[in-house]
Amino acid sequence: MTVSVAIASIHLPEPFRIAHGSAARRETVLVEVTDGGLTGRGEGALPPYYPSRPEACLAWVRDHGRDDPLPDAPPEAAAAR
């Protein structure tokens, strides 16, 4: 099994505005898992009002992406779980 993970920046055509503020760019974590000729892809959305941070998610997947079962992630990496 191979696991790859990357941080991607999404530039929004219009700023996203909610009560917590506005943003013209959002970061997300992209994950790809390949095993036995099958590939799955997923995304960990990182809304600004959650404590998850891209770098923490990236590190958590790199450290635990092959664990079975997956351990709980700390709040700053919860989107990775």
N, CA, C and O atoms as CSV, one atom per row, in Angstrom:
chain,resi,resn,atom,element,x,y,z
A,1,MET,N,N,0.857,-1.179,0.000
A,1,MET,CA,C,0.000,0.000,0.000
A,1,MET,C,C,0.892,1.228,0.000
A,1,MET,O,O,1.892,1.288,0.716
A,2,THR,N,N,0.520,2.200,-0.808
A,2,THR,CA,C,1.226,3.479,-0.804
A,2,THR,C,C,0.233,4.582,-0.441
A,2,THR,O,O,-0.924,4.571,-0.861
A,3,VAL,N,N,0.715,5.515,0.339
A,3,VAL,CA,C,-0.098,6.651,0.771
A,3,VAL,C,C,0.658,7.920,0.428
A,3,VAL,O,O,1.810,8.087,0.831
A,4,SER,N,N,0.020,8.817,-0.315
A,4,SER,CA,C,0.640,10.112,-0.586
A,4,SER,C,C,-0.296,11.193,-0.084
A,4,SER,O,O,-1.517,11.034,-0.081
A,5,VAL,N,N,0.296,12.285,0.336
A,5,VAL,CA,C,-0.485,13.385,0.908
A,5,VAL,C,C,0.166,14.705,0.517
A,5,VAL,O,O,1.390,14.812,0.444
A,6,ALA,N,N,-0.671,15.707,0.266
A,6,ALA,CA,C,-0.165,17.027,-0.125
A,6,ALA,C,C,-1.146,18.100,0.327
A,6,ALA,O,O,-2.338,17.846,0.506
A,7,ILE,N,N,-0.622,19.285,0.503
A,7,ILE,CA,C,-1.453,20.447,0.811
A,7,ILE,C,C,-1.722,21.173,-0.500
A,7,ILE,O,O,-0.804,21.410,-1.286
A,8,ALA,N,N,-2.974,21.523,-0.730
A,8,ALA,CA,C,-3.345,22.265,-1.937
A,8,ALA,C,C,-4.023,23.568,-1.526
A,8,ALA,O,O,-4.797,23.601,-0.569
A,9,SER,N,N,-3.728,24.633,-2.252
A,9,SER,CA,C,-4.389,25.913,-2.037
A,9,SER,C,C,-5.445,26.114,-3.108
A,9,SER,O,O,-5.192,25.923,-4.297
A,10,ILE,N,N,-6.619,26.499,-2.672
A,10,ILE,CA,C,-7.720,26.751,-3.591
A,10,ILE,C,C,-7.978,28.256,-3.579
A,10,ILE,O,O,-8.331,28.824,-2.545
A,11,HIS,N,N,-7.801,28.886,-4.719
A,11,HIS,CA,C,-8.053,30.319,-4.842
A,11,HIS,C,C,-9.506,30.506,-5.261
A,11,HIS,O,O,-9.906,30.072,-6.341
A,12,LEU,N,N,-10.279,31.139,-4.423
A,12,LEU,CA,C,-11.709,31.295,-4.647
A,12,LEU,C,C,-11.990,32.479,-5.570
A,12,LEU,O,O,-11.358,33.527,-5.434
A,13,PRO,N,N,-12.924,32.327,-6.502
A,13,PRO,CA,C,-13.228,33.434,-7.410
A,13,PRO,C,C,-13.859,34.620,-6.681
A,13,PRO,O,O,-13.733,35.764,-7.116
A,14,GLU,N,N,-14.534,34.335,-5.572
A,14,GLU,CA,C,-15.130,35.373,-4.721
A,14,GLU,C,C,-14.779,35.024,-3.283
A,14,GLU,O,O,-14.793,33.844,-2.935
A,15,PRO,N,N,-14.468,35.982,-2.446
A,15,PRO,CA,C,-14.161,35.664,-1.048
A,15,PRO,C,C,-15.316,34.925,-0.378
A,15,PRO,O,O,-16.485,35.257,-0.576
A,16,PHE,N,N,-14.968,33.927,0.409
A,16,PHE,CA,C,-15.939,33.166,1.192
A,16,PHE,C,C,-16.131,33.899,2.511
A,16,PHE,O,O,-15.173,34.106,3.257
A,17,ARG,N,N,-17.363,34.290,2.798
A,17,ARG,CA,C,-17.626,35.090,4.001
A,17,ARG,C,C,-18.623,34.375,4.898
A,17,ARG,O,O,-19.676,33.915,4.455
A,18,ILE,N,N,-18.258,34.293,6.179
A,18,ILE,CA,C,-19.155,33.796,7.213
A,18,ILE,C,C,-18.910,34.636,8.456
A,18,ILE,O,O,-18.081,35.546,8.434
A,19,ALA,N,N,-19.614,34.345,9.531
A,19,ALA,CA,C,-19.471,35.129,10.764
A,19,ALA,C,C,-18.045,35.109,11.308
A,19,ALA,O,O,-17.640,36.025,12.024
A,20,HIS,N,N,-17.280,34.066,10.969
A,20,HIS,CA,C,-15.908,33.943,11.478
A,20,HIS,C,C,-14.892,34.736,10.671
A,20,HIS,O,O,-13.721,34.801,11.044
A,21,GLY,N,N,-15.329,35.345,9.562
A,21,GLY,CA,C,-14.412,36.123,8.740
A,21,GLY,C,C,-14.587,35.796,7.272
A,21,GLY,O,O,-15.551,35.139,6.880
A,22,SER,N,N,-13.647,36.258,6.464
A,22,SER,CA,C,-13.694,35.974,5.031
A,22,SER,C,C,-12.317,35.517,4.567
A,22,SER,O,O,-11.301,35.813,5.195
A,23,ALA,N,N,-12.307,34.787,3.451
A,23,ALA,CA,C,-11.053,34.283,2.899
A,23,ALA,C,C,-11.163,34.212,1.385
A,23,ALA,O,O,-12.199,33.811,0.854
A,24,ALA,N,N,-10.106,34.598,0.690
A,24,ALA,CA,C,-10.040,34.494,-0.766
A,24,ALA,C,C,-9.310,33.219,-1.183
A,24,ALA,O,O,-9.266,32.879,-2.366
A,25,ARG,N,N,-8.740,32.519,-0.207
A,25,ARG,CA,C,-7.986,31.292,-0.473
A,25,ARG,C,C,-8.270,30.329,0.661
A,25,ARG,O,O,-8.369,30.733,1.819
A,26,ARG,N,N,-8.401,29.054,0.327
A,26,ARG,CA,C,-8.591,28.022,1.340
A,26,ARG,C,C,-7.544,26.941,1.112
A,26,ARG,O,O,-7.156,26.676,-0.026
A,27,GLU,N,N,-7.094,26.326,2.178
A,27,GLU,CA,C,-6.163,25.208,2.058
A,27,GLU,C,C,-6.891,23.915,2.374
A,27,GLU,O,O,-7.785,23.877,3.219
A,28,THR,N,N,-6.495,22.865,1.686
A,28,THR,CA,C,-7.063,21.544,1.897
A,28,THR,C,C,-5.935,20.520,1.846
A,28,THR,O,O,-4.859,20.797,1.315
A,29,VAL,N,N,-6.182,19.354,2.394
A,29,VAL,CA,C,-5.206,18.270,2.375
A,29,VAL,C,C,-5.737,17.188,1.442
A,29,VAL,O,O,-6.850,16.696,1.631
A,30,LEU,N,N,-4.955,16.819,0.446
A,30,LEU,CA,C,-5.323,15.784,-0.515
A,30,LEU,C,C,-4.565,14.512,-0.190
A,30,LEU,O,O,-3.360,14.548,0.055
A,31,VAL,N,N,-5.275,13.374,-0.186
A,31,VAL,CA,C,-4.670,12.083,0.138
A,31,VAL,C,C,-4.992,11.101,-0.978
A,31,VAL,O,O,-6.105,11.082,-1.503
A,32,GLU,N,N,-4.005,10.286,-1.333
A,32,GLU,CA,C,-4.204,9.229,-2.313
A,32,GLU,C,C,-3.648,7.932,-1.731
A,32,GLU,O,O,-2.508,7.889,-1.269
A,33,VAL,N,N,-4.459,6.879,-1.756
A,33,VAL,CA,C,-4.054,5.564,-1.248
A,33,VAL,C,C,-4.176,4.580,-2.402
A,33,VAL,O,O,-5.222,4.489,-3.045
A,34,THR,N,N,-3.085,3.834,-2.662
A,34,THR,CA,C,-3.081,2.817,-3.705
A,34,THR,C,C,-2.711,1.488,-3.077
A,34,THR,O,O,-1.743,1.383,-2.323
A,35,ASP,N,N,-3.506,0.466,-3.404
A,35,ASP,CA,C,-3.256,-0.868,-2.856
A,35,ASP,C,C,-3.875,-1.896,-3.799
A,35,ASP,O,O,-5.048,-1.792,-4.158
A,36,GLY,N,N,-3.095,-2.871,-4.189
A,36,GLY,CA,C,-3.615,-3.950,-5.019
A,36,GLY,C,C,-4.228,-3.490,-6.326
A,36,GLY,O,O,-5.215,-4.072,-6.775
A,37,GLY,N,N,-3.680,-2.478,-6.941
A,37,GLY,CA,C,-4.186,-1.990,-8.210
A,37,GLY,C,C,-5.370,-1.043,-8.106
A,37,GLY,O,O,-5.860,-0.546,-9.120
A,38,LEU,N,N,-5.832,-0.793,-6.890
A,38,LEU,CA,C,-6.931,0.146,-6.678
A,38,LEU,C,C,-6.412,1.436,-6.069
A,38,LEU,O,O,-5.483,1.413,-5.262
A,39,THR,N,N,-7.001,2.555,-6.448
A,39,THR,CA,C,-6.592,3.849,-5.920
A,39,THR,C,C,-7.815,4.585,-5.396
A,39,THR,O,O,-8.857,4.639,-6.048
A,40,GLY,N,N,-7.664,5.147,-4.206
A,40,GLY,CA,C,-8.709,5.982,-3.628
A,40,GLY,C,C,-8.139,7.354,-3.325
A,40,GLY,O,O,-6.975,7.484,-2.946
A,41,ARG,N,N,-8.954,8.364,-3.491
A,41,ARG,CA,C,-8.512,9.736,-3.238
A,41,ARG,C,C,-9.496,10.406,-2.284
A,41,ARG,O,O,-10.696,10.134,-2.317
A,42,GLY,N,N,-8.972,11.277,-1.442
A,42,GLY,CA,C,-9.828,11.986,-0.515
A,42,GLY,C,C,-9.272,13.358,-0.195
A,42,GLY,O,O,-8.135,13.691,-0.527
A,43,GLU,N,N,-10.110,14.139,0.458
A,43,GLU,CA,C,-9.746,15.506,0.802
A,43,GLU,C,C,-10.130,15.761,2.248
A,43,GLU,O,O,-11.186,15.325,2.706
A,44,GLY,N,N,-9.269,16.469,2.963
A,44,GLY,CA,C,-9.585,16.924,4.314
A,44,GLY,C,C,-9.791,18.420,4.268
A,44,GLY,O,O,-8.827,19.185,4.235
A,45,ALA,N,N,-11.049,18.844,4.266
A,45,ALA,CA,C,-11.348,20.276,4.240
A,45,ALA,C,C,-10.935,20.911,5.559
A,45,ALA,O,O,-11.077,20.300,6.618
A,46,LEU,N,N,-10.430,22.119,5.497
A,46,LEU,CA,C,-9.913,22.806,6.682
A,46,LEU,C,C,-10.606,24.152,6.868
A,46,LEU,O,O,-9.994,25.193,6.629
A,47,PRO,N,N,-11.868,24.154,7.290
A,47,PRO,CA,C,-12.523,25.434,7.506
A,47,PRO,C,C,-11.838,26.212,8.625
A,47,PRO,O,O,-11.341,25.611,9.578
A,48,PRO,N,N,-11.805,27.524,8.525
A,48,PRO,CA,C,-11.050,28.325,9.497
A,48,PRO,C,C,-11.578,28.241,10.930
A,48,PRO,O,O,-10.854,28.557,11.874
A,49,TYR,N,N,-12.811,27.824,11.098
A,49,TYR,CA,C,-13.382,27.753,12.440
A,49,TYR,C,C,-13.128,26.413,13.124
A,49,TYR,O,O,-13.574,26.222,14.255
A,50,TYR,N,N,-12.423,25.475,12.478
A,50,TYR,CA,C,-11.982,24.232,13.117
A,50,TYR,C,C,-10.515,24.384,13.483
A,50,TYR,O,O,-9.798,25.155,12.847
A,51,PRO,N,N,-10.058,23.659,14.500
A,51,PRO,CA,C,-8.661,23.822,14.918
A,51,PRO,C,C,-7.649,23.121,14.017
A,51,PRO,O,O,-6.448,23.302,14.213
A,52,SER,N,N,-8.085,22.329,13.035
A,52,SER,CA,C,-7.151,21.588,12.186
A,52,SER,C,C,-6.303,22.527,11.345
A,52,SER,O,O,-6.799,23.526,10.824
A,53,ARG,N,N,-5.022,22.201,11.216
A,53,ARG,CA,C,-4.073,22.983,10.429
A,53,ARG,C,C,-3.438,22.079,9.370
A,53,ARG,O,O,-3.167,20.911,9.652
A,54,PRO,N,N,-3.194,22.586,8.166
A,54,PRO,CA,C,-2.681,21.759,7.072
A,54,PRO,C,C,-1.397,21.012,7.410
A,54,PRO,O,O,-1.277,19.822,7.121
A,55,GLU,N,N,-0.446,21.698,8.014
A,55,GLU,CA,C,0.843,21.063,8.311
A,55,GLU,C,C,0.680,19.917,9.311
A,55,GLU,O,O,1.342,18.887,9.188
A,56,ALA,N,N,-0.199,20.093,10.298
A,56,ALA,CA,C,-0.429,19.040,11.291
A,56,ALA,C,C,-1.108,17.835,10.643
A,56,ALA,O,O,-0.777,16.693,10.963
A,57,CYS,N,N,-2.051,18.078,9.738
A,57,CYS,CA,C,-2.713,16.987,9.028
A,57,CYS,C,C,-1.721,16.224,8.155
A,57,CYS,O,O,-1.725,14.993,8.126
A,58,LEU,N,N,-0.879,16.956,7.451
A,58,LEU,CA,C,0.140,16.354,6.601
A,58,LEU,C,C,1.052,15.455,7.425
A,58,LEU,O,O,1.312,14.316,7.038
A,59,ALA,N,N,1.532,15.948,8.542
A,59,ALA,CA,C,2.424,15.166,9.407
A,59,ALA,C,C,1.716,13.939,9.968
A,59,ALA,O,O,2.311,12.863,10.040
A,60,TRP,N,N,0.445,14.084,10.370
A,60,TRP,CA,C,-0.291,12.962,10.957
A,60,TRP,C,C,-0.473,11.844,9.935
A,60,TRP,O,O,-0.284,10.673,10.261
A,61,VAL,N,N,-0.842,12.197,8.689
A,61,VAL,CA,C,-1.016,11.176,7.655
A,61,VAL,C,C,0.318,10.510,7.357
A,61,VAL,O,O,0.373,9.290,7.196
A,62,ARG,N,N,1.390,11.280,7.280
A,62,ARG,CA,C,2.706,10.691,7.008
A,62,ARG,C,C,3.141,9.751,8.133
A,62,ARG,O,O,3.787,8.734,7.878
A,63,ASP,N,N,2.791,10.086,9.364
A,63,ASP,CA,C,3.179,9.256,10.507
A,63,ASP,C,C,2.269,8.049,10.704
A,63,ASP,O,O,2.724,7.011,11.185
A,64,HIS,N,N,0.978,8.165,10.337
A,64,HIS,CA,C,0.008,7.123,10.679
A,64,HIS,C,C,-0.792,6.596,9.500
A,64,HIS,O,O,-1.687,5.774,9.701
A,65,GLY,N,N,-0.511,7.027,8.295
A,65,GLY,CA,C,-1.325,6.664,7.143
A,65,GLY,C,C,-1.421,5.194,6.846
A,65,GLY,O,O,-2.322,4.780,6.116
A,66,ARG,N,N,-0.522,4.378,7.387
A,66,ARG,CA,C,-0.553,2.943,7.138
A,66,ARG,C,C,-0.982,2.150,8.366
A,66,ARG,O,O,-1.037,0.921,8.315
A,67,ASP,N,N,-1.285,2.828,9.465
A,67,ASP,CA,C,-1.700,2.147,10.693
A,67,ASP,C,C,-3.105,1.568,10.531
A,67,ASP,O,O,-3.961,2.163,9.876
A,68,ASP,N,N,-3.327,0.415,11.129
A,68,ASP,CA,C,-4.655,-0.196,11.121
A,68,ASP,C,C,-4.914,-0.786,12.492
A,68,ASP,O,O,-4.243,-1.751,12.860
A,69,PRO,N,N,-5.828,-0.272,13.249
A,69,PRO,CA,C,-6.696,0.860,12.934
A,69,PRO,C,C,-5.963,2.183,13.117
A,69,PRO,O,O,-4.918,2.247,13.764
A,70,LEU,N,N,-6.524,3.226,12.540
A,70,LEU,CA,C,-5.935,4.559,12.676
A,70,LEU,C,C,-6.146,5.068,14.096
A,70,LEU,O,O,-7.236,4.929,14.649
A,71,PRO,N,N,-5.116,5.654,14.686
A,71,PRO,CA,C,-5.290,6.258,16.009
A,71,PRO,C,C,-6.047,7.583,15.899
A,71,PRO,O,O,-6.141,8.167,14.819
A,72,ASP,N,N,-6.580,8.045,17.017
A,72,ASP,CA,C,-7.215,9.357,17.030
A,72,ASP,C,C,-6.183,10.424,16.714
A,72,ASP,O,O,-5.023,10.321,17.111
A,73,ALA,N,N,-6.614,11.436,16.004
A,73,ALA,CA,C,-5.729,12.550,15.660
A,73,ALA,C,C,-5.941,13.665,16.671
A,73,ALA,O,O,-7.051,13.844,17.173
A,74,PRO,N,N,-4.879,14.420,16.977
A,74,PRO,CA,C,-5.066,15.577,17.856
A,74,PRO,C,C,-5.920,16.631,17.142
A,74,PRO,O,O,-6.043,16.584,15.918
A,75,PRO,N,N,-6.513,17.581,17.881
A,75,PRO,CA,C,-7.399,18.571,17.254
A,75,PRO,C,C,-6.782,19.299,16.058
A,75,PRO,O,O,-7.473,19.575,15.077
A,76,GLU,N,N,-5.490,19.610,16.136
A,76,GLU,CA,C,-4.879,20.347,15.026
A,76,GLU,C,C,-4.711,19.500,13.768
A,76,GLU,O,O,-4.369,20.027,12.709
A,77,ALA,N,N,-4.949,18.192,13.872
A,77,ALA,CA,C,-4.873,17.299,12.711
A,77,ALA,C,C,-6.150,16.493,12.523
A,77,ALA,O,O,-6.145,15.518,11.771
A,78,ALA,N,N,-7.235,16.866,13.178
A,78,ALA,CA,C,-8.469,16.077,13.150
A,78,ALA,C,C,-9.031,15.907,11.746
A,78,ALA,O,O,-9.647,14.879,11.465
A,79,ALA,N,N,-8.846,16.862,10.868
A,79,ALA,CA,C,-9.369,16.742,9.500
A,79,ALA,C,C,-8.689,15.615,8.750
A,79,ALA,O,O,-9.247,15.107,7.777
A,80,ALA,N,N,-7.501,15.207,9.171
A,80,ALA,CA,C,-6.785,14.119,8.498
A,80,ALA,C,C,-7.401,12.762,8.804
A,80,ALA,O,O,-7.260,11.827,8.015
A,81,ARG,N,N,-8.065,12.645,9.911
A,81,ARG,CA,C,-8.635,11.364,10.334
A,81,ARG,C,C,-9.893,11.148,9.558
A,81,ARG,O,O,-10.562,10.130,9.737
